[in-house]
Amino acid sequence: MKVPAPTAIIFDIDDTLYAEQSYTFSGYRAVANAFKDRLKPEFDLFEKMRELFNTPDRNRVFNVIAELAGITDPDSVVNDMVATFRNHKPAIKLFEQADESLTHLRGKYKLGAISDGYLVTQQAKVDALGLTERLDEIILTDQWGREYWKPHPRAFEEMSEKLNVPHSECVYVADNLGKDFLAPNQLGWLTIFITPPQAVHAGKQPPAGGEPHITIKTLLDLEKTWQ
C-alpha cells in the first residue's frame, strides 16, 4: 500500500522508540537497591521481580515482594516502592533502528511524540532518551490528567496545531493496538503499527475503528510506505 508522503511523523515512545521492558527492569533495579536493607529478603530482590514480570502477578509485583519478605503491613512499603519506581532515573536507550531512523528523518519531516503514562515517569524517559533535542514537539498526555490518555483525541489535535500541519498530512507510528490508533484514525491521520521483540502490549486487539492502516516490521521501513 503506497500513500502520499506526509509532512509530519509522530511516534509513540514506549515499545516504539525503545524497549518498554528495559524501563521496567531499570525500575526494578532501582527498587531493589533502595529496599534491600529495609526488606532484608532471603532472596535476590531484582531477580525475583524479573521473574514475576513474566507471570500473572506482573501488575502487583511490589505487593508480592512485600508478602514474600514477610511485611505484615505492606501498604506503606508498597507505596514507597511504587514511588521509587516511578521517580527513578531510567537506564534506557533508543532501539538502534529508532536512533538511525530519527537521524535520517530529521529535517525531512516535522517530528513529534505523543505518549501516555505518569508524567514524571514519561518525562524521565524523554530525558534519558534525549528526545527533546531530536523531535520538534513532544506531548505527554498526563499533563492534562489520565482522562486525556489515548484514545482521547486531544493530544492529536494539539500536535497538529503545534506543528501547523493538517491532520491529513500527519502519520502516527505506535505499538498498542488496544488504544493507539482510534483517535488519529478519526481525525484523518495515517496510522502505522509496529511491534518490536518482547513488546509489552503484543497480542492486543484493536477496537472498532482502531485498526492501523499499515503494519511495518522496523522503523527503517517507514518511508517505503510512501516512496
Disulfide bonds with the S-S distance in Angstrom:
none
